Amino acid sequence: MHDAEIVVPAEVRNGLVRAAQAKGRPLEVYLTILAKPFMTADEHAVQGERLLAYLKAWNGYDPTEEDLAKVDAMLERQCVQHRAGQ
């Protein structure tokens, strides 16, 4: 996703800033969270690749495909349990 400059009225910007602060997040992060449901599968994939590259550079985390599959399976189980009310 590319950075963009969006012009909105000051009261809209200020409202977004207040909402982000109420969540304890910077405005950029808050807007990213708001936009997430509207991202395409390709955009999600690119974001995931960037995150893995960042983690590798930051602390050496470099999971194998098997590691990622295990994490995916664990997250899927947790989501199913959550939906079931456990």
C-alpha positions in Angstrom: 0.0 0.0 0.0 1.3 3.4 -0.9 1.3 6.5 1.3 -1.3 9.0 0.3 -2.2 12.5 1.1 -5.9 12.9 1.7 -7.5 16.3 2.3 -10.4 16.3 4.8 -12.0 19.0 6.9 -10.1 19.8 10.1 -13.0 18.6 12.3 -12.8 15.2 10.5 -9.0 15.0 11.0 -9.4 16.0 14.6 -12.1 13.4 15.2 -9.9 10.7 13.7 -7.0 11.8 15.9 -9.2 11.7 19.0 -10.5 8.2 18.0 -6.9 7.0 17.5 -5.8 8.5 20.8 -8.7 6.8 22.6 -7.5 3.5 21.2 -3.9 4.3 22.3 -2.6 4.2 18.7 -1.0 6.7 16.3 -3.3 8.0 13.6 -1.4 6.1 10.9 -1.9 2.8 12.7 -5.6 3.6 13.4 -6.3 4.4 9.7 -4.5 1.2 8.6 -6.7 -0.9 10.9 -9.8 0.9 9.6 -8.7 0.1 6.0 -7.8 -3.5 6.6 -11.2 -5.0 5.7 -11.1 -3.3 2.3 -7.6 -4.6 1.3 -7.4 -7.1 -1.5 -5.8 -10.5 -1.1 -2.8 -9.3 -3.1 -2.4 -6.3 -0.7 -2.7 -8.6 2.3 0.0 -10.9 0.8 2.3 -7.9 0.1 1.8 -6.7 3.7 2.6 -10.1 5.0 5.8 -10.3 3.0 6.9 -6.9 4.2 6.2 -7.9 7.8 8.3 -11.1 7.5 11.2 -9.1 5.9 11.0 -6.6 8.7 11.0 -9.3 11.4 14.0 -11.1 9.7 15.9 -7.8 9.6 14.9 -6.9 13.2 15.5 -10.1 15.1 16.4 -12.8 12.6 12.9 -14.4 12.6 12.8 -16.4 9.4 10.1 -19.1 9.5 10.0 -22.0 7.1 6.8 -22.9 5.2 6.2 -25.6 7.7 6.5 -23.2 10.6 4.0 -20.8 8.9 1.6 -23.7 8.3 1.8 -24.7 12.0 1.1 -21.1 13.1 -1.8 -20.9 10.6 -3.3 -24.1 11.9 -3.0 -22.9 15.5 -4.6 -19.6 14.7 -7.4 -21.4 12.8 -8.1 -23.6 15.8 -8.2 -20.6 18.1 -10.6 -18.8 15.8 -12.9 -21.9 15.7 -12.8 -22.1 19.5 -13.5 -18.4 19.8 -16.5 -18.6 17.5 -17.8 -21.7 19.4 -17.7 -19.6 22.6 -14.9 -21.5 24.4 
